[in-house]
């Protein structure tokens, strides 16, 4: 009889532990899915706002919204699309972000 009670306790403990593990993994999976969707949304906002600037004049040192230079455009778009500050000049922007080591054919937004 003691053996059956002990076995029942072990099975119950293992079941609870497994259920807790599954619940934690489900939450983590959902969080990862939400984070991925959020990143995709941010990338789309950046690309959308950048495309809206096509056709505006290039002016050295300009930061928008009527004219831009290259680094002025990137800092403007990131700031206004997703609220992310990146420095104003090309010389400082090259030290921000991640180095991308893939072919241009396999690049994605963001």
Secondary structure, DSSP 8 states (H G I E B T S, - for coil): -HHHHHHHHHHHHHHHHHHHHHHHHHHHHHHHHHHHHHHHHHHHHHHHHHHHTTT-EE-TT-BSSSEE-HHHHHHHHHHHHH-----SSHHHHTTSS----S-GGG----
